[in-house]
Amino acid sequence: MPDHVIPIDDPEDERLGDYRALTDLALRTRFEQPHGLFIAEGRQVVTRALRAGYRMRSMLIDAKRADQLAGLAEGAPCYTAGPEVLESVTGFHVHRGALASFHRKPLPEPAAILERSRRLVVLEGINNHTNIGAIFRVVAGLGFDGVLLAPGCADPLYRRSVRVSMGEVFAIPYTYLDPWPEGLKEIRQAGFTLIGLSPSAGAIDLRSVSEADRRRPALMFGAEGPGLTAAALEACDRTVVIPMHAGVDSLNVAAATSVACWELSQPEPRARPS
């Protein structure tokens, strides 16, 4: 076995500190960002993190899969353990066989993302990690260039967000826009049309957004339930709504992001303004 592969049979081993209690959201929130790390789960996600240039701190893998996975940890220690030790440390059954701890990168300034982007997604109050991960996968898959988050949004590099995104959080530039909502004017000053998704009075059919407004859209989404705040809506150039049927009032925010991003990736409106 290579020198960097280190068997561990004690779940209290201090070298496994990065992986402790991964299901405890409050603990991980206090631990990961202040220590500048995040956790990737599964071969595919670990590989994508490496491809995106994130530097590995260590790996923790099922001892039975060491021959298959240890090669991913070149340059970093690779700890191996049996299923009981893995579950005792992490708090769940590690059925994907591999976890890796990575160093975070410094986040870019909002101006850097605005300068190199043509289409953006802006998020306010999205604190569900599953939704954050799904939104990043949509952004990557539908050709949007970056994500700007209000302070208080969930961490895109939290393990669940990373997993749901299938590692696409590593491919999409993002940062936090602070102060909020005052920072929204920076988006408009950069030449974007700030378009809020909201069923509020005066919102137009998403399909009728003009060709001009589709050239550099910044689509803004709020939390499920309350939606965008009044201050965020006031900052918008346009508010739009997805037409709904059968008495359904709205879609899950990740689903709404999919629909809106697809529609505004089309160069021309598909419906006449009402």
Backbone as JSON, one array per atom type, in Angstrom:
{
  "sequence": "MPDHVIPIDDPEDERLGDYRALTDLALRTRFEQPHGLFIAEGRQVVTRALRAGYRMRSMLIDAKRADQLAGLAEGAPCYTAGPEVLESVTGFHVHRGALASFHRKPLPEPAAILERSRRLVVLEGINNHTNIGAIFRVVAGLGFDGVLLAPGCADPLYRRSVRVSMGEVFAIPYTYLDPWPEGLKEIRQAGFTLIGLSPSAGAIDLRSVSEADRRRPALMFGAEGPGLTAAALEACDRTVVIPMHAGVDSLNVAAATSVACWELSQPEPRARPS",
  "N": [[0.85, -1.19, 0.0], [0.57, 2.29, -0.79], [2.6, 4.92, 0.73], [1.09, 7.14, 1.53], [-1.35, 6.17, 2.28], [-3.23, 5.52, 5.06], [-4.17, 3.41, 7.51], [-6.87, 3.52, 9.86], [-8.28, 2.75, 12.97], [-9.56, 3.76, 15.12], [-12.23, 5.65, 16.03], [-12.01, 8.03, 17.4], [-9.69, 9.19, 16.64], [-7.61, 11.95, 16.2], [-6.85, 12.85, 13.72], [-8.97, 12.62, 12.07], [-10.59, 14.78, 12.35], [-11.68, 16.65, 10.5], [-13.84, 15.35, 9.46], [-15.77, 14.87, 11.3], [-19.01, 14.3, 12.65], [-20.73, 14.92, 10.37], [-23.4, 15.18, 9.74], [-24.43, 17.06, 11.41], [-25.67, 20.02, 11.11], [-25.49, 22.59, 12.33], [-23.09, 22.4, 13.78], [-21.27, 21.85, 11.67], [-21.52, 24.17, 10.17], [-20.42, 26.05, 11.9], [-17.86, 25.1, 11.94], [-16.69, 24.53, 9.33], [-16.5, 26.8, 7.41], [-15.1, 28.81, 9.0], [-12.68, 27.41, 9.32], [-11.83, 27.23, 6.78], [-12.47, 25.11, 4.99], [-14.06, 22.46, 3.07], [-16.26, 19.66, 2.48], [-16.18, 17.03, 0.2], [-18.06, 14.47, -1.42], [-17.99, 11.21, -2.62], [-16.66, 9.63, -5.6], [-16.99, 10.99, -8.13], [-17.63, 13.66, -7.45], [-15.43, 14.38, -5.88], [-13.42, 14.16, -7.83], [-14.21, 16.21, -9.56], [-13.83, 18.44, -7.93], [-11.05, 18.42, -7.65], [-10.36, 18.79, -10.34], [-11.26, 21.38, -10.68], [-9.35, 22.78, -9.37], [-9.21, 22.91, -6.6], [-7.5, 22.44, -3.53], [-6.61, 19.47, -1.98], [-7.01, 18.46, 1.41], [-7.15, 16.06, 2.84], [-8.17, 12.58, 2.49], [-10.86, 10.34, 3.3], [-11.66, 7.06, 3.27], [-13.5, 4.05, 2.55], [-12.02, 1.14, 3.67], [-12.16, -1.16, 2.12], [-12.28, -0.2, -0.42], [-9.92, 0.93, -1.05], [-7.98, 0.34, -3.03], [-9.27, 1.22, -5.31], [-9.76, 3.95, -4.91], [-7.74, 5.38, -3.55], [-5.81, 6.53, -5.13], [-6.75, 9.03, -5.86], [-5.93, 10.72, -3.91], [-3.33, 11.68, -4.12], [-0.55, 13.36, -2.9], [-1.8, 14.13, -0.59], [-2.79, 12.97, 2.69], [-4.38, 9.79, 2.89], [-6.84, 8.41, 4.6], [-7.95, 5.29, 5.75], [-10.7, 3.23, 6.7], [-12.92, 0.92, 8.39], [-16.47, 0.24, 7.81], [-17.9, 0.63, 10.26], [-16.3, 2.37, 11.78], [-16.21, 4.56, 10.03], [-18.94, 5.34, 10.03], [-19.29, 5.96, 12.71], [-17.65, 8.19, 13.0], [-18.59, 10.07, 11.04], [-21.38, 10.1, 11.26], [-23.18, 8.94, 9.56], [-24.0, 6.34, 7.16], [-21.45, 5.71, 5.0], [-21.99, 5.32, 2.04], [-21.09, 5.94, -0.47], [-18.44, 5.54, -0.36], [-16.23, 7.28, -0.31], [-14.84, 10.21, 1.06], [-13.66, 13.55, 1.01], [-11.62, 16.13, 2.25], [-11.26, 19.52, 1.53], [-9.36, 22.51, 0.86], [-10.81, 25.72, 0.91], [-11.21, 28.25, -1.65], [-10.34, 31.74, -1.92], [-13.16, 33.91, -2.18], [-14.29, 35.58, -5.15], [-14.47, 39.15, -5.88], [-17.63, 40.84, -6.22], [-17.6, 42.55, -8.46], [-15.78, 41.36, -10.2], [-17.1, 39.06, -11.07], [-19.31, 40.23, -12.3], [-18.07, 41.56, -14.4], [-17.14, 39.55, -16.14], [-19.36, 38.16, -16.94], [-22.38, 37.3, -18.72], [-24.93, 36.44, -18.23], [-26.72, 36.12, -15.23], [-27.55, 34.65, -12.02], [-29.25, 35.65, -9.14], [-29.57, 35.4, -5.67], [-31.71, 35.53, -2.86], [-32.17, 34.99, 0.52], [-32.21, 32.21, 0.34], [-31.97, 29.47, 2.07], [-31.87, 26.74, 2.14], [-30.0, 23.91, 1.69], [-30.25, 21.89, -0.21], [-31.78, 23.11, -2.23], [-29.99, 25.16, -2.96], [-27.86, 23.64, -4.06], [-29.21, 22.4, -6.22], [-29.91, 24.64, -7.72], [-27.4, 25.63, -8.52], [-26.64, 23.57, -10.22], [-28.53, 23.87, -12.23], [-27.84, 26.46, -13.15], [-25.3, 25.98, -14.24], [-25.95, 24.05, -16.18], [-27.69, 25.35, -17.93], [-26.36, 27.43, -19.04], [-25.82, 29.86, -17.7], [-23.71, 32.31, -16.12], [-22.75, 32.94, -13.55], [-23.28, 33.28, -9.96], [-24.73, 35.37, -7.59], [-25.04, 35.92, -4.16], [-27.2, 36.86, -1.51], [-26.22, 37.95, 1.78], [-26.61, 35.47, 4.27], [-27.71, 33.49, 2.73], [-27.61, 29.94, 2.1], [-24.62, 27.96, 2.4], [-22.86, 27.34, -0.51], [-20.86, 25.41, -0.64], [-21.36, 23.56, 1.3], [-21.69, 20.14, 2.27], [-24.09, 18.8, 1.4], [-25.12, 20.58, -0.48], [-23.05, 20.55, -2.4], [-23.16, 17.86, -3.17], [-25.79, 17.58, -4.25], [-25.59, 19.32, -6.38], [-23.95, 17.89, -7.99], [-21.29, 18.49, -8.05], [-21.17, 20.78, -9.58], [-21.06, 23.22, -8.35], [-18.42, 23.84, -8.2], [-17.77, 24.69, -10.69], [-19.03, 27.05, -11.26], [-18.66, 30.48, -10.94], [-19.07, 32.31, -7.92], [-20.23, 34.57, -5.38], [-20.77, 36.52, -2.37], [-23.04, 39.21, -2.11], [-22.61, 42.1, -0.66], [-22.98, 45.23, 0.89], [-26.44, 44.32, 1.42], [-29.76, 45.22, 0.6], [-28.45, 47.11, -0.89], [-26.27, 46.64, -2.53], [-27.33, 45.68, -4.89], [-27.6, 47.65, -6.77], [-25.16, 47.75, -7.98], [-25.21, 45.68, -9.79], [-27.01, 46.56, -11.74], [-25.67, 48.85, -12.57], [-23.59, 47.68, -13.89], [-24.65, 47.02, -16.29], [-26.6, 45.07, -16.47], [-29.94, 43.79, -16.73], [-32.04, 43.73, -14.11], [-34.04, 41.26, -13.03], [-36.74, 40.28, -11.27], [-38.22, 37.35, -9.92], [-41.51, 36.99, -9.2], [-44.87, 36.78, -8.01], [-46.06, 39.22, -7.7], [-48.08, 42.24, -7.9], [-48.24, 43.71, -11.08], [-46.28, 42.18, -12.24], [-44.95, 40.68, -15.19], [-45.64, 38.22, -17.74], [-43.28, 35.69, -17.88], [-42.52, 34.72, -20.38], [-42.78, 36.86, -22.04], [-40.72, 38.64, -21.77], [-38.64, 41.12, -23.07], [-36.59, 41.17, -26.06], [-34.4, 42.86, -25.75], [-34.1, 42.94, -22.96], [-33.29, 40.38, -22.5], [-30.66, 40.24, -23.18], [-28.62, 40.77, -21.26], [-29.41, 39.43, -18.68], [-30.1, 39.46, -15.17], [-31.29, 37.29, -13.12], [-33.38, 37.2, -10.35], [-34.12, 35.46, -7.38], [-36.2, 34.64, -4.6], [-36.69, 33.45, -1.18], [-38.53, 30.4, -0.58], [-41.96, 30.65, 0.01], [-41.98, 33.4, 1.56], [-40.78, 34.76, -0.58], [-39.18, 37.27, -2.65], [-37.89, 40.1, -0.88], [-39.44, 43.28, -0.08], [-37.63, 45.36, -0.48], [-35.78, 44.22, -2.25], [-37.42, 43.74, -4.46], [-38.05, 46.36, -5.13], [-35.66, 47.21, -6.15], [-35.55, 46.02, -8.62], [-35.5, 46.02, -12.23], [-37.47, 44.83, -13.72], [-40.31, 42.81, -12.92], [-41.25, 39.44, -13.04], [-43.4, 36.65, -13.8], [-44.0, 33.15, -13.65], [-46.28, 31.55, -15.68], [-48.96, 29.75, -14.26], [-50.95, 26.76, -13.68], [-54.02, 24.99, -12.92], [-54.62, 25.96, -10.4], [-52.28, 26.01, -8.94], [-49.97, 27.85, -7.1], [-47.24, 28.46, -7.26], [-43.86, 27.39, -8.08], [-41.4, 25.15, -6.66], [-38.35, 26.72, -5.63], [-35.97, 25.93, -6.91], [-36.98, 24.58, -9.14], [-38.34, 26.68, -10.34], [-36.18, 28.3, -10.97], [-35.0, 26.74, -12.95], [-36.96, 26.82, -15.02], [-37.08, 29.6, -15.54], [-34.42, 30.28, -16.19], [-34.05, 28.71, -18.47], [-35.97, 29.85, -20.19], [-35.05, 32.52, -20.45], [-32.66, 32.08, -21.63], [-33.25, 31.9, -24.22], [-33.23, 33.79, -27.23], [-35.36, 35.46, -28.04], [-38.62, 36.76, -27.16], [-41.41, 34.58, -26.42], [-44.03, 35.06, -26.14], [-46.57, 37.48, -26.6], [-46.46, 40.71, -25.08], [-48.79, 41.28, -22.47]],
  "CA": [[0.0, 0.0, 0.0], [1.38, 3.51, -0.82], [2.88, 5.53, 2.04], [0.09, 8.14, 1.94], [-2.56, 5.48, 2.72], [-3.03, 5.34, 6.5], [-5.32, 2.75, 8.15], [-7.28, 4.04, 11.17], [-9.33, 1.91, 13.55], [-10.1, 4.45, 16.29], [-13.05, 6.78, 15.57], [-11.63, 9.25, 18.1], [-8.39, 9.65, 16.13], [-7.67, 13.39, 15.94], [-6.61, 13.13, 12.3], [-10.26, 12.58, 11.37], [-11.39, 15.91, 12.82], [-12.41, 17.32, 9.43], [-14.98, 14.54, 9.03], [-16.58, 14.52, 12.45], [-20.4, 14.75, 12.77], [-21.07, 15.6, 9.13], [-24.84, 15.41, 9.66], [-24.8, 18.12, 12.36], [-25.57, 21.23, 10.32], [-25.02, 23.72, 13.13], [-21.67, 22.19, 14.05], [-20.48, 21.99, 10.45], [-21.53, 25.58, 9.79], [-19.45, 26.73, 12.76], [-16.52, 24.53, 11.77], [-16.09, 24.46, 8.0], [-16.09, 28.08, 6.84], [-14.0, 29.43, 9.76], [-11.44, 26.67, 9.11], [-11.48, 27.29, 5.37], [-12.52, 23.79, 4.35], [-15.35, 21.88, 2.75], [-16.22, 18.21, 2.3], [-16.73, 16.46, -1.04], [-18.49, 13.09, -1.17], [-18.11, 10.38, -3.81], [-15.57, 9.75, -6.56], [-17.24, 11.98, -9.16], [-17.55, 15.02, -6.88], [-14.02, 14.6, -5.52], [-12.69, 14.38, -9.07], [-14.54, 17.54, -10.08], [-13.17, 19.44, -7.08], [-9.64, 18.43, -8.06], [-10.28, 19.38, -11.68], [-11.49, 22.81, -10.55], [-8.18, 23.39, -8.76], [-9.24, 22.95, -5.14], [-6.39, 21.67, -2.96], [-7.09, 18.5, -1.01], [-6.38, 18.36, 2.72], [-7.05, 14.63, 3.13], [-9.31, 11.76, 2.12], [-11.29, 9.29, 4.22], [-12.33, 6.12, 2.39], [-13.77, 2.69, 3.0], [-10.8, 0.34, 3.48], [-12.38, -2.14, 1.06], [-12.19, 0.45, -1.73], [-8.66, 1.66, -1.09], [-7.33, 0.14, -4.31], [-9.99, 1.97, -6.35], [-9.93, 5.38, -4.64], [-6.62, 6.05, -2.89], [-5.04, 7.31, -6.1], [-7.25, 10.4, -5.93], [-5.37, 11.51, -2.81], [-1.9, 11.92, -4.28], [-0.16, 14.63, -2.3], [-2.53, 14.34, 0.67], [-3.0, 11.69, 3.38], [-5.62, 9.06, 2.61], [-7.16, 7.58, 5.75], [-8.89, 4.2, 5.45], [-11.34, 2.68, 7.89], [-14.06, 0.06, 8.15], [-17.77, 0.92, 7.83], [-18.33, 1.03, 11.6], [-15.54, 3.56, 12.15], [-16.69, 5.65, 9.18], [-20.25, 5.8, 10.49], [-19.12, 6.57, 14.03], [-17.03, 9.51, 12.83], [-19.36, 11.0, 10.22], [-22.78, 10.13, 11.65], [-24.04, 8.3, 8.57], [-23.37, 5.25, 6.41], [-20.74, 6.31, 3.87], [-22.21, 4.32, 1.0], [-20.34, 6.28, -1.68], [-17.1, 5.01, -0.18], [-15.13, 8.25, -0.28], [-15.01, 11.6, 1.48], [-12.4, 14.29, 0.94], [-11.61, 17.48, 2.79], [-10.56, 20.42, 0.62], [-9.2, 23.91, 1.2], [-11.6, 26.66, 0.13], [-10.52, 29.34, -2.33], [-10.95, 33.05, -1.63], [-14.24, 34.26, -3.08], [-14.02, 36.78, -5.95], [-15.3, 40.32, -5.65], [-18.77, 40.88, -7.15], [-17.24, 43.24, -9.71], [-15.08, 40.43, -11.09], [-18.12, 38.21, -11.68], [-20.11, 41.07, -13.2], [-17.29, 41.92, -15.57], [-16.94, 38.45, -17.08], [-20.61, 37.41, -17.11], [-23.44, 37.83, -19.57], [-26.2, 36.09, -17.6], [-26.48, 35.83, -13.82], [-28.63, 34.36, -11.08], [-29.08, 36.35, -7.86], [-30.39, 34.68, -4.69], [-31.97, 36.19, -1.58], [-32.88, 34.23, 1.53], [-32.27, 30.77, 0.05], [-31.16, 28.85, 3.13], [-31.98, 25.29, 2.03], [-28.82, 23.48, 0.95], [-30.66, 21.12, -1.39], [-32.15, 24.08, -3.25], [-28.77, 25.82, -3.44], [-27.16, 22.73, -4.95], [-29.98, 22.23, -7.44], [-29.82, 25.88, -8.49], [-26.09, 25.69, -9.17], [-26.64, 22.62, -11.34], [-29.31, 24.53, -13.28], [-27.05, 27.56, -13.69], [-24.26, 25.4, -15.09], [-26.52, 23.31, -17.3], [-28.44, 26.21, -18.84], [-25.5, 28.42, -19.65], [-25.63, 31.11, -16.97], [-22.27, 32.48, -15.91], [-22.35, 33.15, -12.17], [-24.33, 33.42, -8.94], [-24.51, 36.32, -6.51], [-25.9, 35.54, -3.05], [-27.36, 37.77, -0.38], [-25.77, 37.38, 3.06], [-27.62, 34.63, 4.88], [-27.99, 32.31, 1.91], [-26.89, 28.74, 2.5], [-23.26, 27.8, 1.88], [-22.82, 26.45, -1.67], [-19.88, 24.34, -0.47], [-21.78, 22.58, 2.3], [-21.65, 18.82, 1.64], [-25.33, 18.47, 0.7], [-25.19, 21.43, -1.68], [-22.08, 20.03, -3.36], [-23.63, 16.57, -3.68], [-26.97, 17.79, -5.1], [-25.14, 19.99, -7.6], [-23.06, 16.97, -8.69], [-20.0, 19.15, -8.17], [-21.21, 21.96, -10.45], [-20.71, 24.43, -7.59], [-17.01, 24.13, -8.45], [-17.62, 25.22, -12.04], [-19.75, 28.32, -11.4], [-18.19, 31.54, -10.04], [-20.11, 32.87, -7.06], [-19.77, 35.31, -4.21], [-21.84, 37.18, -1.62], [-23.22, 40.62, -2.45], [-22.76, 42.78, 0.62], [-24.24, 45.18, 1.65], [-27.68, 43.91, 0.76], [-29.88, 45.13, -0.86], [-27.82, 48.25, -1.56], [-25.34, 46.15, -3.55], [-28.01, 45.34, -6.13], [-27.39, 48.7, -7.77], [-23.93, 47.43, -8.68], [-25.59, 44.81, -10.91], [-27.62, 47.4, -12.77], [-24.63, 49.74, -13.09], [-22.74, 46.88, -14.78], [-25.33, 46.84, -17.56], [-27.56, 43.98, -16.44], [-31.35, 44.04, -16.41], [-32.33, 42.97, -12.9], [-35.38, 40.73, -13.23], [-37.17, 39.53, -10.1], [-39.32, 36.38, -10.05], [-42.47, 37.27, -8.13], [-46.25, 36.91, -8.46], [-46.57, 40.49, -7.2], [-48.84, 43.06, -8.85], [-47.42, 44.34, -12.1], [-45.34, 41.23, -12.85], [-45.33, 40.28, -16.53], [-45.41, 36.83, -18.12], [-41.87, 35.44, -18.15], [-42.31, 34.49, -21.8], [-42.87, 38.11, -22.8], [-39.55, 39.5, -21.54], [-38.22, 41.62, -24.38], [-35.29, 40.76, -26.59], [-33.37, 43.72, -25.15], [-33.89, 42.55, -21.56], [-32.68, 39.05, -22.48], [-29.25, 40.29, -23.58], [-27.79, 40.63, -20.06], [-30.35, 39.32, -17.57], [-29.73, 39.0, -13.84], [-32.54, 36.75, -12.59], [-33.32, 37.17, -8.9], [-35.09, 34.56, -6.75], [-36.27, 34.74, -3.14], [-36.98, 32.24, -0.41], [-39.85, 29.82, -0.75], [-42.89, 31.21, 0.99], [-42.02, 34.86, 1.53], [-40.31, 35.32, -1.84], [-38.26, 38.41, -2.56], [-38.29, 41.16, 0.03], [-39.9, 44.51, -0.73], [-36.47, 46.14, -0.91], [-35.23, 43.58, -3.44], [-38.35, 44.0, -5.57], [-37.94, 47.77, -5.5], [-34.42, 47.38, -6.91], [-35.63, 45.35, -9.92], [-35.97, 46.71, -13.43], [-38.69, 44.15, -14.12], [-40.72, 41.63, -12.17], [-41.89, 38.5, -13.96], [-44.06, 35.53, -13.17], [-44.17, 31.96, -14.47], [-47.71, 31.22, -15.74], [-49.27, 28.5, -13.56], [-52.23, 26.16, -14.01], [-54.68, 24.1, -11.96], [-54.66, 26.54, -9.08], [-50.97, 25.98, -8.28], [-49.55, 29.25, -7.01], [-45.83, 28.68, -7.57], [-42.99, 26.22, -8.12], [-40.2, 25.13, -5.83], [-37.44, 27.74, -6.16], [-35.03, 25.32, -7.85], [-37.72, 24.35, -10.37], [-38.58, 28.0, -10.94], [-34.92, 28.73, -11.57], [-34.84, 25.98, -14.2], [-37.86, 27.35, -16.04], [-36.73, 30.98, -15.89], [-33.13, 30.29, -16.88], [-34.23, 28.2, -19.83], [-36.71, 30.83, -21.0], [-34.25, 33.71, -20.75], [-31.53, 31.72, -22.49], [-33.74, 32.04, -25.59], [-32.95, 35.19, -27.6], [-36.54, 36.26, -28.32], [-39.81, 36.4, -26.38], [-42.29, 33.6, -27.03], [-45.42, 35.5, -25.93], [-46.75, 38.93, -26.73], [-46.77, 41.36, -23.81], [-50.23, 41.4, -22.24]],
  "C": [[0.89, 1.25, 0.0], [1.51, 4.15, 0.56], [1.79, 6.49, 2.49], [-1.21, 7.5, 2.4], [-2.36, 5.03, 4.17], [-4.26, 4.69, 7.11], [-5.59, 3.35, 9.54], [-8.4, 3.17, 11.7], [-9.96, 2.54, 14.79], [-10.92, 5.65, 15.82], [-12.73, 8.09, 16.27], [-10.29, 9.81, 17.63], [-8.5, 11.11, 15.68], [-7.48, 13.73, 14.46], [-7.9, 13.13, 11.48], [-11.15, 13.76, 11.74], [-12.2, 16.6, 11.73], [-13.72, 16.63, 9.1], [-15.98, 14.27, 10.15], [-17.98, 15.14, 12.37], [-20.87, 15.53, 11.53], [-22.56, 15.87, 8.99], [-25.32, 16.51, 10.6], [-24.59, 19.47, 11.67], [-25.0, 22.4, 11.11], [-23.53, 23.6, 13.42], [-20.83, 22.41, 12.81], [-20.44, 23.43, 9.98], [-20.52, 26.36, 10.6], [-18.02, 26.31, 12.45], [-15.92, 24.78, 10.39], [-15.62, 25.81, 7.47], [-14.99, 28.76, 7.66], [-12.66, 28.72, 9.57], [-11.06, 26.59, 7.63], [-11.49, 25.96, 4.67], [-13.94, 23.48, 3.92], [-15.15, 20.39, 2.48], [-16.88, 17.83, 0.98], [-16.99, 14.98, -0.81], [-18.65, 12.34, -2.49], [-17.02, 10.66, -4.83], [-15.79, 10.9, -7.55], [-17.07, 13.41, -8.63], [-16.12, 15.35, -6.47], [-13.2, 14.91, -6.77], [-12.96, 15.77, -9.64], [-13.92, 18.65, -9.23], [-11.69, 19.54, -7.45], [-9.47, 19.1, -9.41], [-10.45, 20.89, -11.63], [-10.37, 23.53, -9.81], [-8.23, 23.55, -7.26], [-8.16, 22.01, -4.59], [-6.91, 20.77, -1.85], [-6.29, 18.57, 0.29], [-6.13, 16.9, 3.08], [-8.24, 13.92, 2.52], [-9.61, 10.77, 3.23], [-12.12, 8.32, 3.4], [-12.55, 4.78, 3.08], [-12.54, 1.84, 2.68], [-10.95, -0.66, 2.34], [-12.22, -1.54, -0.34], [-10.89, 1.23, -1.89], [-7.97, 1.53, -2.45], [-7.96, 0.98, -5.41], [-9.85, 3.48, -6.17], [-8.69, 6.1, -4.12], [-5.79, 6.89, -3.85], [-5.5, 8.74, -6.25], [-6.55, 11.32, -4.94], [-3.86, 11.73, -2.94], [-1.55, 13.31, -3.76], [-0.86, 14.96, -1.01], [-2.69, 12.99, 1.35], [-4.36, 11.1, 3.03], [-5.86, 8.1, 3.77], [-8.18, 6.52, 5.33], [-9.44, 3.65, 6.75], [-12.48, 1.77, 7.47], [-15.36, 0.83, 8.27], [-18.2, 1.4, 9.21], [-17.6, 2.3, 12.05], [-16.01, 4.76, 11.33], [-18.01, 6.22, 9.68], [-20.15, 6.47, 11.85], [-18.56, 7.98, 13.92], [-18.0, 10.48, 12.16], [-20.81, 11.15, 10.65], [-23.72, 9.52, 10.64], [-23.27, 7.19, 7.86], [-22.76, 5.82, 5.14], [-20.83, 5.35, 2.69], [-21.5, 4.67, -0.3], [-18.86, 5.93, -1.55], [-15.99, 6.01, -0.01], [-15.61, 9.62, 0.19], [-13.65, 12.27, 1.35], [-12.61, 15.67, 1.52], [-10.74, 18.36, 1.89], [-10.41, 21.8, 1.25], [-10.13, 24.74, 0.31], [-10.68, 27.65, -0.59], [-11.12, 30.67, -1.87], [-12.05, 33.35, -2.64], [-13.88, 35.51, -3.88], [-14.86, 37.95, -5.47], [-16.48, 40.29, -6.62], [-18.42, 41.52, -8.49], [-16.56, 42.3, -10.7], [-16.07, 39.51, -11.79], [-18.96, 39.01, -12.67], [-19.37, 41.35, -14.5], [-17.23, 40.8, -16.6], [-18.22, 37.65, -17.35], [-21.55, 38.11, -18.09], [-24.82, 37.54, -18.98], [-25.93, 35.62, -16.18], [-27.76, 35.37, -13.13], [-28.27, 35.02, -9.75], [-30.05, 35.72, -6.86], [-30.5, 35.49, -3.39], [-32.72, 35.23, -0.66], [-33.0, 32.74, 1.26], [-31.37, 30.06, 1.05], [-31.29, 27.33, 3.18], [-30.85, 24.79, 1.14], [-29.16, 22.65, -0.28], [-31.04, 22.05, -2.53], [-30.92, 24.79, -3.82], [-28.03, 24.91, -4.42], [-27.88, 22.55, -6.27], [-29.89, 23.47, -8.32], [-28.47, 25.99, -9.19], [-26.01, 24.72, -10.35], [-27.42, 23.2, -12.52], [-28.48, 25.63, -13.95], [-25.98, 27.04, -14.65], [-24.87, 24.79, -16.34], [-27.2, 24.18, -18.33], [-27.66, 27.43, -19.28], [-25.45, 29.77, -18.98], [-24.2, 31.14, -16.42], [-21.83, 32.62, -14.45], [-23.54, 33.32, -11.26], [-23.85, 34.44, -7.91], [-25.52, 36.02, -5.41], [-26.0, 36.67, -2.03], [-26.75, 37.13, 0.86], [-26.91, 36.6, 3.71], [-28.07, 33.47, 4.02], [-27.14, 31.14, 2.37], [-25.55, 28.65, 1.77], [-23.26, 26.86, 0.67], [-21.85, 25.29, -1.52], [-20.19, 23.42, 0.72], [-21.97, 21.24, 1.59], [-22.91, 18.5, 0.85], [-25.48, 19.3, -0.57], [-24.27, 20.9, -2.77], [-22.61, 18.76, -4.0], [-24.81, 16.75, -4.64], [-26.57, 18.45, -6.42], [-24.31, 19.08, -8.49], [-21.71, 17.62, -8.97], [-20.01, 20.38, -9.06], [-20.96, 23.26, -9.68], [-19.24, 24.8, -7.82], [-16.79, 24.82, -9.79], [-18.19, 26.62, -12.2], [-19.17, 29.36, -10.44], [-19.34, 32.09, -9.2], [-19.43, 33.7, -5.97], [-20.99, 35.91, -3.53], [-21.85, 38.67, -1.96], [-23.58, 41.36, -1.16], [-22.23, 44.21, 0.49], [-25.44, 44.83, 0.76], [-28.85, 44.67, 1.37], [-29.18, 46.25, -1.61], [-26.89, 47.8, -2.7], [-26.0, 45.81, -4.87], [-27.82, 46.41, -7.2], [-26.11, 48.47, -8.56], [-24.22, 46.55, -9.9], [-26.14, 45.65, -12.06], [-26.58, 48.32, -13.39], [-23.69, 49.01, -14.04], [-23.43, 46.55, -16.1], [-26.29, 45.68, -17.62], [-28.98, 44.53, -16.23], [-31.7, 43.14, -15.24], [-33.81, 42.57, -12.93], [-35.75, 39.85, -12.03], [-38.31, 38.59, -10.41], [-40.27, 36.58, -8.89], [-43.88, 37.33, -8.71], [-46.88, 38.24, -8.04], [-47.3, 41.25, -8.31], [-47.88, 43.73, -9.83], [-46.41, 43.42, -12.75], [-45.86, 40.81, -14.22], [-45.03, 38.8, -16.74], [-43.93, 36.66, -18.48], [-41.59, 35.32, -19.64], [-42.3, 35.76, -22.62], [-41.72, 39.06, -22.53], [-38.93, 39.86, -22.88], [-36.84, 41.1, -24.78], [-34.17, 41.57, -25.95], [-33.06, 43.29, -23.72], [-33.27, 41.17, -21.42], [-31.17, 39.09, -22.76], [-28.3, 40.13, -22.39], [-28.71, 40.54, -18.84], [-29.64, 38.91, -16.27], [-31.03, 38.59, -13.16], [-32.44, 36.61, -11.08], [-34.48, 36.36, -8.33], [-35.03, 34.73, -5.23], [-36.62, 33.42, -2.5], [-38.37, 31.73, -0.7], [-40.76, 30.3, 0.38], [-42.9, 32.71, 0.89], [-41.59, 35.46, 0.2], [-39.33, 36.45, -1.63], [-38.8, 39.46, -1.6], [-38.73, 42.4, -0.76], [-38.72, 45.33, -1.25], [-35.83, 45.55, -2.16], [-36.11, 43.84, -4.65], [-38.24, 45.43, -6.05], [-36.7, 48.02, -6.36], [-34.51, 46.81, -8.32], [-36.02, 46.3, -11.04], [-37.3, 46.14, -13.9], [-39.03, 43.1, -13.06], [-41.52, 40.75, -13.12], [-42.48, 37.35, -13.17], [-44.13, 34.37, -14.16], [-45.66, 31.63, -14.51], [-47.98, 29.84, -15.13], [-50.68, 28.04, -13.93], [-52.77, 25.38, -12.82], [-54.65, 24.64, -10.53], [-53.36, 26.49, -8.3], [-50.43, 27.39, -8.27], [-48.11, 29.47, -7.41], [-45.11, 27.34, -7.63], [-41.95, 26.3, -7.01], [-39.15, 26.05, -6.46], [-36.42, 27.16, -7.14], [-35.71, 25.05, -9.19], [-37.99, 25.66, -11.1], [-37.32, 28.54, -11.61], [-34.68, 28.03, -12.9], [-35.68, 26.59, -15.31], [-37.4, 28.74, -16.5], [-35.4, 31.06, -16.63], [-33.26, 29.76, -18.3], [-34.91, 29.24, -20.7], [-35.81, 32.01, -21.38], [-32.92, 33.37, -21.41], [-31.93, 31.76, -23.96], [-33.65, 33.52, -26.0], [-34.17, 36.06, -27.79], [-37.71, 35.83, -27.46], [-40.69, 35.43, -27.16], [-43.76, 33.97, -26.84], [-45.47, 37.0, -26.07], [-47.01, 39.52, -25.34], [-48.27, 41.55, -23.66], [-50.59, 42.86, -22.0]]
}
